[in-house]
Amino acid sequence: MANNQAPQGNHDPAGSTQMFRAFVDEAPQGRQAAAPTSSGPRIGLILGVVVAVAVIAAVAWLALA
């Protein structure tokens, strides 16, 4: 991992290729770990929309009755 050579053999003095590869290799693991926690906010969002629609329907029903 200490090798800072790009695949073409060009020297990468900043090591950005190595950092990018580390990011790309790490990204799928981060997504898998975040997947179970992302379902919680989705459920809350769906419930919030359902409640908002119910409140708007109740207000409209009371206003038109």
Biopython code that builds the backbone (N, CA, C, O; Angstrom):
import numpy as np
from Bio.PDB.StructureBuilder import StructureBuilder

atoms = [
    (1, "MET", "N", (0.810, -1.202, 0.000)),
    (1, "MET", "CA", (0.000, 0.000, 0.000)),
    (1, "MET", "C", (0.853, 1.266, 0.000)),
    (1, "MET", "O", (0.370, 2.342, -0.351)),
    (2, "ALA", "N", (2.118, 1.137, 0.392)),
    (2, "ALA", "CA", (2.983, 2.305, 0.438)),
    (2, "ALA", "C", (3.471, 2.705, -0.945)),
    (2, "ALA", "O", (4.139, 3.728, -1.095)),
    (3, "ASN", "N", (3.147, 1.916, -1.945)),
    (3, "ASN", "CA", (3.563, 2.217, -3.306)),
    (3, "ASN", "C", (2.689, 3.320, -3.878)),
    (3, "ASN", "O", (1.476, 3.143, -3.993)),
    (4, "ASN", "N", (3.272, 4.447, -4.235)),
    (4, "ASN", "CA", (2.524, 5.572, -4.777)),
    (4, "ASN", "C", (2.590, 5.619, -6.289)),
    (4, "ASN", "O", (2.569, 6.706, -6.868)),
    (5, "GLN", "N", (2.667, 4.490, -6.935)),
    (5, "GLN", "CA", (2.734, 4.442, -8.394)),
    (5, "GLN", "C", (1.342, 4.189, -8.960)),
    (5, "GLN", "O", (0.627, 3.298, -8.501)),
    (6, "ALA", "N", (0.967, 4.975, -9.953)),
    (6, "ALA", "CA", (-0.300, 4.764, -10.650)),
    (6, "ALA", "C", (-0.166, 3.533, -11.534)),
    (6, "ALA", "O", (0.956, 3.098, -11.792)),
    (7, "PRO", "N", (-1.268, 2.952, -12.009)),
    (7, "PRO", "CA", (-1.182, 1.749, -12.833)),
    (7, "PRO", "C", (-0.336, 1.931, -14.088)),
    (7, "PRO", "O", (0.279, 0.964, -14.540)),
    (8, "GLN", "N", (-0.277, 3.127, -14.672)),
    (8, "GLN", "CA", (0.501, 3.373, -15.869)),
    (8, "GLN", "C", (1.978, 3.573, -15.550)),
    (8, "GLN", "O", (2.780, 3.698, -16.476)),
    (9, "GLY", "N", (2.365, 3.606, -14.294)),
    (9, "GLY", "CA", (3.745, 3.817, -13.914)),
    (9, "GLY", "C", (4.074, 5.282, -13.679)),
    (9, "GLY", "O", (5.226, 5.595, -13.379)),
    (10, "ASN", "N", (3.122, 6.189, -13.800)),
    (10, "ASN", "CA", (3.357, 7.610, -13.532)),
    (10, "ASN", "C", (3.372, 7.831, -12.025)),
    (10, "ASN", "O", (2.552, 7.275, -11.295)),
    (11, "HIS", "N", (4.305, 8.641, -11.575)),
    (11, "HIS", "CA", (4.425, 8.919, -10.151)),
    (11, "HIS", "C", (3.313, 9.873, -9.715)),
    (11, "HIS", "O", (3.057, 10.881, -10.372)),
    (12, "ASP", "N", (2.668, 9.550, -8.619)),
    (12, "ASP", "CA", (1.592, 10.379, -8.066)),
    (12, "ASP", "C", (2.099, 10.999, -6.766)),
    (12, "ASP", "O", (1.937, 10.397, -5.705)),
    (13, "PRO", "N", (2.712, 12.196, -6.820)),
    (13, "PRO", "CA", (3.348, 12.751, -5.622)),
    (13, "PRO", "C", (2.368, 13.036, -4.490)),
    (13, "PRO", "O", (2.749, 12.955, -3.322)),
    (14, "ALA", "N", (1.124, 13.366, -4.801)),
    (14, "ALA", "CA", (0.169, 13.676, -3.743)),
    (14, "ALA", "C", (-0.455, 12.417, -3.157)),
    (14, "ALA", "O", (-1.039, 12.467, -2.074)),
    (15, "GLY", "N", (-0.341, 11.292, -3.851)),
    (15, "GLY", "CA", (-0.953, 10.063, -3.364)),
    (15, "GLY", "C", (-2.462, 10.057, -3.541)),
    (15, "GLY", "O", (-3.151, 9.277, -2.884)),
    (16, "SER", "N", (-2.994, 10.910, -4.415)),
    (16, "SER", "CA", (-4.443, 11.005, -4.561)),
    (16, "SER", "C", (-5.037, 9.732, -5.141)),
    (16, "SER", "O", (-6.173, 9.381, -4.823)),
    (17, "THR", "N", (-4.286, 9.033, -5.989)),
    (17, "THR", "CA", (-4.797, 7.784, -6.534)),
    (17, "THR", "C", (-4.970, 6.761, -5.425)),
    (17, "THR", "O", (-5.972, 6.047, -5.382)),
    (18, "GLN", "N", (-4.002, 6.690, -4.537)),
    (18, "GLN", "CA", (-4.090, 5.747, -3.429)),
    (18, "GLN", "C", (-5.252, 6.111, -2.511)),
    (18, "GLN", "O", (-5.973, 5.226, -2.051)),
    (19, "MET", "N", (-5.443, 7.395, -2.239)),
    (19, "MET", "CA", (-6.552, 7.807, -1.381)),
    (19, "MET", "C", (-7.891, 7.524, -2.061)),
    (19, "MET", "O", (-8.848, 7.121, -1.400)),
    (20, "PHE", "N", (-7.962, 7.735, -3.384)),
    (20, "PHE", "CA", (-9.200, 7.457, -4.104)),
    (20, "PHE", "C", (-9.527, 5.972, -4.064)),
    (20, "PHE", "O", (-10.676, 5.587, -3.849)),
    (21, "ARG", "N", (-8.516, 5.143, -4.271)),
    (21, "ARG", "CA", (-8.752, 3.696, -4.222)),
    (21, "ARG", "C", (-9.211, 3.270, -2.839)),
    (21, "ARG", "O", (-10.096, 2.423, -2.718)),
    (22, "ALA", "N", (-8.630, 3.835, -1.806)),
    (22, "ALA", "CA", (-9.056, 3.507, -0.446)),
    (22, "ALA", "C", (-10.509, 3.923, -0.234)),
    (22, "ALA", "O", (-11.268, 3.207, 0.419)),
    (23, "PHE", "N", (-10.902, 5.064, -0.775)),
    (23, "PHE", "CA", (-12.288, 5.531, -0.658)),
    (23, "PHE", "C", (-13.236, 4.608, -1.403)),
    (23, "PHE", "O", (-14.289, 4.244, -0.879)),
    (24, "VAL", "N", (-12.870, 4.224, -2.629)),
    (24, "VAL", "CA", (-13.723, 3.360, -3.431)),
    (24, "VAL", "C", (-13.856, 1.987, -2.782)),
    (24, "VAL", "O", (-14.945, 1.413, -2.765)),
    (25, "ASP", "N", (-12.763, 1.458, -2.250)),
    (25, "ASP", "CA", (-12.814, 0.156, -1.598)),
    (25, "ASP", "C", (-13.630, 0.206, -0.311)),
    (25, "ASP", "O", (-14.228, -0.796, 0.081)),
    (26, "GLU", "N", (-13.659, 1.348, 0.341)),
    (26, "GLU", "CA", (-14.354, 1.480, 1.613)),
    (26, "GLU", "C", (-15.831, 1.819, 1.423)),
    (26, "GLU", "O", (-16.633, 1.515, 2.306)),
    (27, "ALA", "N", (-16.218, 2.433, 0.312)),
    (27, "ALA", "CA", (-17.574, 2.927, 0.120)),
    (27, "ALA", "C", (-18.649, 1.842, 0.200)),
    (27, "ALA", "O", (-19.654, 2.074, 0.872)),
    (28, "PRO", "N", (-18.512, 0.673, -0.435)),
    (28, "PRO", "CA", (-19.583, -0.317, -0.326)),
    (28, "PRO", "C", (-19.816, -0.790, 1.106)),
    (28, "PRO", "O", (-20.954, -1.076, 1.479)),
    (29, "GLN", "N", (-18.765, -0.877, 1.909)),
    (29, "GLN", "CA", (-18.939, -1.278, 3.300)),
    (29, "GLN", "C", (-19.741, -0.231, 4.054)),
    (29, "GLN", "O", (-20.582, -0.575, 4.885)),
    (30, "GLY", "N", (-19.489, 1.053, 3.772)),
    (30, "GLY", "CA", (-20.241, 2.112, 4.425)),
    (30, "GLY", "C", (-21.704, 2.099, 4.029)),
    (30, "GLY", "O", (-22.578, 2.373, 4.851)),
    (31, "ARG", "N", (-21.972, 1.781, 2.774)),
    (31, "ARG", "CA", (-23.362, 1.715, 2.325)),
    (31, "ARG", "C", (-24.089, 0.554, 2.968)),
    (31, "ARG", "O", (-25.258, 0.684, 3.332)),
    (32, "GLN", "N", (-23.418, -0.587, 3.116)),
    (32, "GLN", "CA", (-24.067, -1.734, 3.737)),
    (32, "GLN", "C", (-24.362, -1.445, 5.203)),
    (32, "GLN", "O", (-25.402, -1.855, 5.718)),
    (33, "ALA", "N", (-23.476, -0.759, 5.864)),
    (33, "ALA", "CA", (-23.701, -0.441, 7.270)),
    (33, "ALA", "C", (-24.806, 0.588, 7.433)),
    (33, "ALA", "O", (-25.507, 0.575, 8.445)),
    (34, "ALA", "N", (-24.981, 1.481, 6.463)),
    (34, "ALA", "CA", (-25.995, 2.526, 6.573)),
    (34, "ALA", "C", (-27.366, 2.050, 6.115)),
    (34, "ALA", "O", (-28.364, 2.708, 6.408)),
    (35, "ALA", "N", (-27.444, 0.932, 5.408)),
    (35, "ALA", "CA", (-28.723, 0.474, 4.858)),
    (35, "ALA", "C", (-29.779, 0.213, 5.934)),
    (35, "ALA", "O", (-30.909, 0.671, 5.761)),
    (36, "PRO", "N", (-29.489, -0.493, 7.034)),
    (36, "PRO", "CA", (-30.539, -0.715, 8.025)),
    (36, "PRO", "C", (-31.001, 0.563, 8.702)),
    (36, "PRO", "O", (-32.176, 0.679, 9.047)),
    (37, "THR", "N", (-30.114, 1.522, 8.899)),
    (37, "THR", "CA", (-30.518, 2.752, 9.569)),
    (37, "THR", "C", (-31.302, 3.674, 8.647)),
    (37, "THR", "O", (-32.050, 4.527, 9.125)),
    (38, "SER", "N", (-31.146, 3.520, 7.316)),
    (38, "SER", "CA", (-31.860, 4.407, 6.413)),
    (38, "SER", "C", (-33.335, 4.038, 6.309)),
    (38, "SER", "O", (-34.128, 4.870, 5.868)),
    (39, "SER", "N", (-33.740, 2.828, 6.696)),
    (39, "SER", "CA", (-35.142, 2.447, 6.629)),
    (39, "SER", "C", (-35.947, 3.158, 7.718)),
    (39, "SER", "O", (-37.146, 3.375, 7.547)),
    (40, "GLY", "N", (-35.316, 3.521, 8.825)),
    (40, "GLY", "CA", (-36.015, 4.219, 9.907)),
    (40, "GLY", "C", (-36.554, 5.571, 9.476)),
    (40, "GLY", "O", (-37.744, 5.829, 9.660)),
    (41, "PRO", "N", (-35.733, 6.446, 8.910)),
    (41, "PRO", "CA", (-36.252, 7.739, 8.464)),
    (41, "PRO", "C", (-37.296, 7.603, 7.351)),
    (41, "PRO", "O", (-38.205, 8.429, 7.266)),
    (42, "ARG", "N", (-37.186, 6.581, 6.498)),
    (42, "ARG", "CA", (-38.182, 6.397, 5.444)),
    (42, "ARG", "C", (-39.543, 6.081, 6.049)),
    (42, "ARG", "O", (-40.564, 6.604, 5.602)),
    (43, "ILE", "N", (-39.555, 5.226, 7.064)),
    (43, "ILE", "CA", (-40.824, 4.881, 7.706)),
    (43, "ILE", "C", (-41.416, 6.118, 8.361)),
    (43, "ILE", "O", (-42.622, 6.350, 8.284)),
    (44, "GLY", "N", (-40.569, 6.911, 9.006)),
    (44, "GLY", "CA", (-41.050, 8.149, 9.623)),
    (44, "GLY", "C", (-41.585, 9.122, 8.596)),
    (44, "GLY", "O", (-42.587, 9.796, 8.839)),
    (45, "LEU", "N", (-40.932, 9.202, 7.456)),
    (45, "LEU", "CA", (-41.396, 10.098, 6.399)),
    (45, "LEU", "C", (-42.745, 9.641, 5.858)),
    (45, "LEU", "O", (-43.642, 10.459, 5.657)),
    (46, "ILE", "N", (-42.894, 8.348, 5.624)),
    (46, "ILE", "CA", (-44.168, 7.827, 5.119)),
    (46, "ILE", "C", (-45.286, 8.066, 6.127)),
    (46, "ILE", "O", (-46.379, 8.497, 5.759)),
    (47, "LEU", "N", (-45.010, 7.787, 7.396)),
    (47, "LEU", "CA", (-46.029, 8.029, 8.426)),
    (47, "LEU", "C", (-46.376, 9.519, 8.527)),
    (47, "LEU", "O", (-47.538, 9.876, 8.721)),
    (48, "GLY", "N", (-45.375, 10.377, 8.398)),
    (48, "GLY", "CA", (-45.636, 11.814, 8.441)),
    (48, "GLY", "C", (-46.514, 12.279, 7.296)),
    (48, "GLY", "O", (-47.396, 13.116, 7.488)),
    (49, "VAL", "N", (-46.279, 11.743, 6.106)),
    (49, "VAL", "CA", (-47.102, 12.114, 4.947)),
    (49, "VAL", "C", (-48.523, 11.610, 5.135)),
    (49, "VAL", "O", (-49.476, 12.324, 4.824)),
    (50, "VAL", "N", (-48.681, 10.387, 5.642)),
    (50, "VAL", "CA", (-50.023, 9.835, 5.870)),
    (50, "VAL", "C", (-50.775, 10.675, 6.901)),
    (50, "VAL", "O", (-51.954, 10.978, 6.718)),
    (51, "VAL", "N", (-50.101, 11.045, 7.968)),
    (51, "VAL", "CA", (-50.740, 11.875, 8.996)),
    (51, "VAL", "C", (-51.106, 13.243, 8.434)),
    (51, "VAL", "O", (-52.185, 13.760, 8.722)),
    (52, "ALA", "N", (-50.224, 13.835, 7.639)),
    (52, "ALA", "CA", (-50.509, 15.147, 7.055)),
    (52, "ALA", "C", (-51.711, 15.075, 6.121)),
    (52, "ALA", "O", (-52.558, 15.969, 6.143)),
    (53, "VAL", "N", (-51.802, 14.035, 5.304)),
    (53, "VAL", "CA", (-52.942, 13.884, 4.408)),
    (53, "VAL", "C", (-54.220, 13.688, 5.211)),
    (53, "VAL", "O", (-55.265, 14.235, 4.858)),
    (54, "ALA", "N", (-54.144, 12.907, 6.296)),
    (54, "ALA", "CA", (-55.331, 12.691, 7.133)),
    (54, "ALA", "C", (-55.791, 13.989, 7.782)),
    (54, "ALA", "O", (-56.991, 14.255, 7.856)),
    (55, "VAL", "N", (-54.849, 14.793, 8.251)),
    (55, "VAL", "CA", (-55.212, 16.073, 8.884)),
    (55, "VAL", "C", (-55.825, 17.007, 7.840)),
    (55, "VAL", "O", (-56.828, 17.662, 8.122)),
    (56, "ILE", "N", (-55.253, 17.081, 6.660)),
    (56, "ILE", "CA", (-55.804, 17.954, 5.612)),
    (56, "ILE", "C", (-57.199, 17.477, 5.207)),
    (56, "ILE", "O", (-58.097, 18.290, 4.988)),
    (57, "ALA", "N", (-57.378, 16.165, 5.110)),
    (57, "ALA", "CA", (-58.702, 15.627, 4.761)),
    (57, "ALA", "C", (-59.720, 15.937, 5.856)),
    (57, "ALA", "O", (-60.866, 16.274, 5.557)),
    (58, "ALA", "N", (-59.318, 15.827, 7.108)),
    (58, "ALA", "CA", (-60.232, 16.134, 8.215)),
    (58, "ALA", "C", (-60.609, 17.607, 8.220)),
    (58, "ALA", "O", (-61.775, 17.945, 8.423)),
    (59, "VAL", "N", (-59.650, 18.478, 8.002)),
    (59, "VAL", "CA", (-59.922, 19.924, 7.973)),
    (59, "VAL", "C", (-60.840, 20.266, 6.813)),
    (59, "VAL", "O", (-61.773, 21.053, 6.974)),
    (60, "ALA", "N", (-60.588, 19.681, 5.637)),
    (60, "ALA", "CA", (-61.445, 19.929, 4.471)),
    (60, "ALA", "C", (-62.850, 19.395, 4.712)),
    (60, "ALA", "O", (-63.825, 20.040, 4.327)),
    (61, "TRP", "N", (-62.973, 18.232, 5.340)),
    (61, "TRP", "CA", (-64.285, 17.653, 5.613)),
    (61, "TRP", "C", (-65.059, 18.540, 6.587)),
    (61, "TRP", "O", (-66.257, 18.757, 6.409)),
    (62, "LEU", "N", (-64.377, 19.053, 7.618)),
    (62, "LEU", "CA", (-65.046, 19.924, 8.581)),
    (62, "LEU", "C", (-65.428, 21.274, 7.943)),
    (62, "LEU", "O", (-66.468, 21.850, 8.262)),
    (63, "ALA", "N", (-64.574, 21.759, 7.043)),
    (63, "ALA", "CA", (-64.855, 23.053, 6.414)),
    (63, "ALA", "C", (-66.017, 22.941, 5.437)),
    (63, "ALA", "O", (-66.792, 23.887, 5.296)),
    (64, "LEU", "N", (-66.150, 21.826, 4.773)),
    (64, "LEU", "CA", (-67.217, 21.672, 3.776)),
    (64, "LEU", "C", (-68.513, 21.119, 4.349)),
    (64, "LEU", "O", (-69.541, 21.131, 3.672)),
    (65, "ALA", "N", (-68.481, 20.641, 5.570)),
    (65, "ALA", "CA", (-69.690, 20.046, 6.167)),
    (65, "ALA", "C", (-70.620, 21.088, 6.724)),
    (65, "ALA", "O", (-71.676, 20.751, 7.257)),
]
sb = StructureBuilder()
sb.init_structure("model")
sb.init_model(0)
sb.init_chain("A")
sb.init_seg("    ")
for serial, (resi, resn, name, xyz) in enumerate(atoms, 1):
    if name == "N":
        sb.init_residue(resn, " ", resi, " ")
    sb.init_atom(name, np.array(xyz, "f"), 0.0, 1.0, " ", f" {name:<3s}", serial, name[0])
structure = sb.get_structure()
